[in-house]
Amino acid sequence: MRVRFWGVRGSTSCAGPEWSKYGGNTSCVEVRCGERLIILDGGTGLQRLGGALHGEALDADLLFSHTHLDHICGVPFFAPLYQAENRFRLRAGHLWPESTLRDALASFMSPPLFPVPPAVFAANIAFQDFRAGETFALGDDVTVRTAPLPHPNRATGYRIVYGDRSVCYVTDLEHEPDELDEDVLGLIAGADLVIYDSTYNDAEFGAHRGWGHSTWQQGVRLCEAAGARRLVIFHHDPAHDDAFMDHTAELAERMRPGTMVAREGTEIVLTGA
């Protein structure tokens, strides 16, 4: 099971030497379960992933945490969607039953926001909506558990299980002070890797109540309580440059050794027991 980060930033992408170490693209994570490709979110990092996949015949799943702009803006620029030989299943769990993922993407890819509709995609695309909290299989060897996340317009957390290994993707959510979300605890219990919305730190959190995001310290508290093995700090605030994230990495390592700050290009390999 391999995990590679193509976009680690939240809210909006950023460019410049101050962000070159950790990267400025918004959320996109590649997960390989054997040969099966699963993509988590379609932020600006999705465009770079598309370039890396050039020439590969694809039969893949794209799972969205939600459809806020920073998590879908890379979709129109994902080159494999324009190749007829490719197959994709696009899934989301935060819209149903009031709306659908197809409608959300069609609304984004329409005037005056965008010049062409999703109909320009040549790949075989299936849109599959579900209710957050459901469990489903991706083939015979991968199981995906989901949980609802407290975020404006709602979001979905994922736990991908392949053999005896598990990766959790938990972004975007806002925790309640001095509380541990039971849905999140259940989702990440005993997980090998937890990628967690760490937009803020505890000192910043009070000034951003209602913005829909959490802190890396809350991620540590959740992982400790749930017995998760490794925490990955993710969805970095665009105001947090490399120096800020270096300091965060130092503090997190002291608080929970082995915690890492997500960087574009980093790959984590999870082997069997």
C-alpha positions in Angstrom: 0.0 0.0 0.0 1.6 3.2 -1.2 0.6 6.8 -0.4 1.9 9.8 -2.4 1.1 13.5 -1.8 0.5 15.7 -4.8 -1.3 18.6 -3.1 -1.1 19.3 0.7 -2.4 22.9 0.9 -5.8 24.0 2.0 -8.2 26.8 0.9 -6.1 28.2 -2.0 -2.9 27.3 -3.8 0.2 29.4 -3.3 3.5 29.8 -5.2 6.9 31.2 -4.4 10.1 30.3 -2.7 8.5 30.6 0.8 6.4 27.5 0.0 8.8 25.5 -2.2 9.7 22.9 0.5 6.2 21.7 1.4 4.4 22.7 -1.7 1.6 25.0 -2.7 -0.9 22.8 -4.5 -4.3 22.0 -2.9 -5.5 18.6 -1.7 -4.7 15.6 -3.8 -3.4 12.2 -2.5 -2.6 9.1 -4.5 -3.2 5.7 -2.9 -2.0 2.5 -4.5 -3.4 -0.8 -3.2 -1.4 -3.2 -5.2 -2.2 -2.1 -8.7 -5.4 -0.4 -7.8 -5.4 3.4 -8.0 -7.4 5.5 -5.6 -7.2 9.3 -5.7 -8.3 11.3 -2.7 -9.6 14.8 -3.7 -9.1 16.8 -6.9 -7.4 20.0 -5.9 -4.7 21.6 -8.0 -2.3 18.7 -7.2 -4.5 16.6 -9.4 -3.0 18.2 -12.5 0.5 17.2 -11.5 -0.7 13.6 -10.8 -2.3 13.5 -14.3 1.1 14.3 -15.8 2.7 11.5 -13.9 0.1 9.1 -15.1 0.7 9.8 -18.8 0.7 6.7 -20.8 -0.8 4.5 -18.1 -4.1 2.8 -18.9 -6.3 3.7 -16.0 -9.3 2.1 -14.2 -9.4 4.2 -11.0 -11.5 5.7 -8.3 -11.6 9.3 -7.3 -13.0 9.9 -3.8 -14.0 13.5 -2.8 -14.0 14.7 0.8 -16.4 17.4 -0.4 -16.8 19.8 -3.3 -15.5 23.1 -2.1 -13.4 24.8 -4.8 -10.0 23.9 -3.4 -10.8 20.2 -3.5 -12.2 20.1 -7.1 -10.5 22.8 -9.1 -7.9 20.4 -10.5 -10.6 18.2 -12.1 -10.9 20.0 -15.4 -7.1 20.0 -15.8 -6.7 16.2 -15.1 -5.4 15.0 -18.5 -6.5 11.3 -18.1 -10.1 12.4 -18.1 -9.7 13.4 -21.7 -8.5 9.9 -22.8 -11.2 7.6 -24.0 -9.5 4.4 -23.0 -9.6 5.4 -19.3 -12.3 4.5 -16.7 -13.1 6.5 -13.6 -15.6 6.2 -10.8 -16.1 9.5 -9.0 -17.7 9.3 -5.5 -18.8 11.7 -2.8 -20.8 11.2 0.3 -21.6 14.7 1.5 -24.2 15.8 -1.1 -26.8 13.0 -1.1 -29.8 13.1 -1.1 -30.2 16.9 -1.6 -27.8 17.0 -4.6 -25.3 14.9 -6.6 -21.6 15.0 -7.4 -22.4 15.2 -11.1 -24.5 18.3 -10.5 -21.8 19.9 -8.3 -19.1 19.5 -10.9 -21.4 20.6 -13.7 -22.2 23.7 -11.8 -18.5 24.5 -11.3 -17.7 23.7 -14.9 -20.2 26.1 -16.4 -20.3 29.8 -17.4 -19.4 32.3 -16.1 -17.1 30.2 -13.9 -15.7 27.8 -16.6 -15.9 27.7 -20.4 -16.6 24.0 -21.0 -18.8 21.4 -19.3 -17.9 17.9 -18.0 -19.2 16.6 -21.3 -15.8 17.4 -22.8 -14.3 14.5 -20.9 -13.7 11.5 -23.2 -13.0 8.9 -20.5 -15.7 6.5 -19.3 -16.9 8.2 -16.1 -19.4 6.9 -13.5 -20.7 9.2 -10.8 -21.6 7.4 -7.6 -23.2 9.3 -4.6 -23.5 7.7 -1.2 -24.4 8.7 2.3 -21.5 9.5 4.6 -21.2 6.6 7.1 -21.6 3.9 4.5 -19.0 1.2 3.7 -18.3 0.0 0.2 -15.9 -2.3 -1.7 -13.5 -1.3 -4.5 -13.2 -4.7 -6.1 -12.5 -7.8 -4.1 -9.5 -6.6 -2.2 -10.2 -3.0 -1.0 -12.8 -1.9 1.5 -13.7 1.8 2.1 -15.3 2.9 5.3 -16.7 6.4 5.5 -17.8 8.9 8.2 -19.5 12.3 8.2 -17.3 15.2 9.1 -18.4 18.6 10.7 -17.7 21.1 8.0 -19.7 23.9 6.3 -21.8 22.1 3.6 -20.6 18.8 5.1 -17.7 16.5 4.2 -16.7 12.9 4.3 -13.8 11.1 5.9 -12.4 7.8 4.4 -10.7 4.7 5.8 -9.1 2.6 3.0 -8.4 -1.0 4.0 -6.2 -3.3 1.9 -5.1 -6.5 3.4 -4.0 -5.8 7.0 -3.1 -2.1 6.3 -5.3 1.0 6.5 -5.0 4.6 5.6 -7.5 7.3 6.8 -8.1 10.6 5.1 -9.8 13.0 7.4 -10.2 16.5 6.0 -12.0 19.0 6.2 -13.6 19.2 9.7 -13.9 21.5 12.7 -13.7 20.0 16.1 -15.4 21.1 19.3 -13.0 22.4 22.0 -12.2 19.8 24.6 -14.1 17.1 22.7 -13.0 14.2 20.5 -15.4 13.4 17.6 -16.8 9.9 18.1 -17.2 9.4 14.3 -13.6 10.3 13.7 -12.4 8.1 16.6 -14.3 5.2 15.2 -13.0 5.8 11.7 -9.3 6.0 12.6 -9.2 3.4 15.4 -6.0 1.4 15.1 -5.2 2.8 11.6 -1.7 2.6 10.2 -1.8 6.2 8.8 -4.1 9.1 9.5 -4.0 12.1 7.2 -5.6 14.9 9.2 -6.9 18.4 8.6 -4.3 20.5 10.5 -5.0 23.9 9.0 -4.4 25.6 12.3 -2.6 25.1 15.6 -4.3 25.4 19.0 -3.3 29.0 19.4 -4.9 30.0 16.1 -8.0 28.0 16.4 -10.1 30.3 18.6 -9.9 33.1 16.0 -11.2 30.8 13.2 -14.2 29.2 14.8 -16.8 28.5 12.2 -14.3 28.2 9.4 -14.5 24.5 9.3 -11.0 23.3 10.1 -9.0 21.7 12.9 -5.5 21.7 14.4 -2.5 19.4 14.4 -2.7 19.1 18.2 -6.3 17.8 17.9 -5.0 15.3 15.4 -2.5 14.1 17.9 -5.1 13.8 20.6 -7.4 11.8 18.3 -4.6 9.4 17.2 -3.6 8.9 20.8 -7.1 8.1 21.9 -7.8 5.9 18.9 -4.5 4.0 18.9 -3.6 5.0 15.4 0.0 4.5 14.5 1.1 7.5 12.5 -0.3 11.0 12.0 0.3 13.1 8.9 -0.3 16.8 9.3 -2.2 18.0 6.2 -4.3 20.8 4.5 -1.7 23.5 5.5 -3.0 27.1 5.7 -1.7 29.1 2.7 -0.3 31.7 5.3 2.0 29.0 6.8 5.2 29.1 4.9 8.1 26.7 5.0 9.6 28.2 8.1 6.3 27.9 9.9 5.8 24.3 8.8 9.4 23.4 9.8 8.6 24.7 13.3 5.3 22.8 13.3 7.2 19.6 12.4 9.6 20.1 15.3 6.8 20.7 17.8 4.8 17.7 16.5 7.7 15.4 16.7 8.2 16.3 20.4 4.5 15.9 21.2 4.1 12.5 19.3 7.3 11.0 17.8 6.8 9.8 14.2 4.3 12.5 13.3 5.1 14.1 9.9 4.1 17.2 8.0 2.9 16.3 4.5 5.1 17.5 1.6 4.4 17.3 -2.1 6.2 14.4 -3.6 6.5 12.4 -0.3 5.7 8.7 -0.6 4.9 6.4 2.3 4.9 2.7 1.8 2.9 0.4 4.2 4.0 -3.2 4.1 2.1 -6.2 5.5 2.6 -7.3 9.1 
